[in-house]
Amino acid sequence: MSYMRAVLAAAVIALCGLVVAPRPAAALDLEGALRQAAAANPTLAARNEMVEASRRRVAPAGAWPSPMAELGAVNVPTNGRFDMDPMTMKMIGVTQRVPLFGANRLARGAARAEVGGASAVAEMTAFEIWGMTWQAYADAYYAGELARLADSHGTVMERMVQSARARYESGNGRLEDILRAQAEQGRTLADGASFRAEERGARARLDALRGVMPGASADSLAPPPAPAVPAAPDAWLAAVMPSHPRLREQQARVDHYRLSARASRRMTWPDLELRGSYGWRKPLAGLYPQDNMFSASVGFMLPIFAGARERSEAAAMDAMARASESERTAAELELRAQIAGVHAMAAAAQRTVGLLADTVVTTQRRASDASWVSYRAGATDLWRVFESAHTLYSEEIALLRARQELARAEAQMVSLSGRGDLLGVVLPTTRSER
């Protein structure tokens, strides 16, 4: 019976362990990091709120002036009595200014153009945040890979130190081999410390971009997607169209200045002013009833003194519109030049990655393995093995750095164009696209 109890207790403990044992956390991938940045990045949130603020200014920009209410007494004798003079009355009046020639409508259009510009700035900020997140993710991942490579090379150097020491103690080796292997081992430790510091810095940037306190997360990172930069830059340059947020923001500025100029000119035209009042009269001497009275009038505001100021302001707005048009052209040319330059860098990095991965590192790894075989067979000395291992380590670092540079170029392409689809990555939806 005691045996059965022990078996049952063990089974219960095992079952509880299966129930309460925490599952290993899934690795954070690039698309997940981009989604988190889109949802929690404070800079992007601030830009979105600025869009909302500009949207709230549209309705007031086109509103009529508030009506003015008037209460009072008219033609009251100095004795203060309201039943002695037939013109004495209590009065209420309302005055409303009516813009006839569309200045308010144009002002509302200028405010809407501001909303479009703010929305474009927010979208461009999202592109930049995604590019920075992409780069920080790649930097953190490849720095971690470099640190693991340094650890692996350190293990090889430890093995080489032991082998050199054994041969030296047996009288078949040289002290130089031990010292050289120990120096390489120390250099590898220094590399590992540098790579880990680089990884921590990149992770801190990635956390901040995702709206997380830097250093608070310890997510493992999945490998970035395989590079897929097109051979020709045409697909990327196709993103430079009027709908591109940087160009859209410039065009919205042009529209804002033009509409503001037209609104300023319309303000030199006379506005209509409507006025109405109603008065109550008391019976004269308390005996003779009197009819109440009303008044109505129509007036026009004559902008005699403000006309020159409004015309000058309109001319200034026209000049700003022309300047913004030139800035838009310059922005388009600069954007195209940046995309072409970054694409060339990405293509070069992709070519370097291919050559290093398919030819250099593969061949050098075979050479390193062959040197170890020759060393065990006594056909070569340890110095040859050391040189081969050191060269392999250097080429593997070069390969990881080339992949990192390619990822950085991809991040810049995303930051400039917002075309993650050309790299096989689904970018989050911005608030302006919802």
Disulfide bonds with the S-S distance in Angstrom:
none
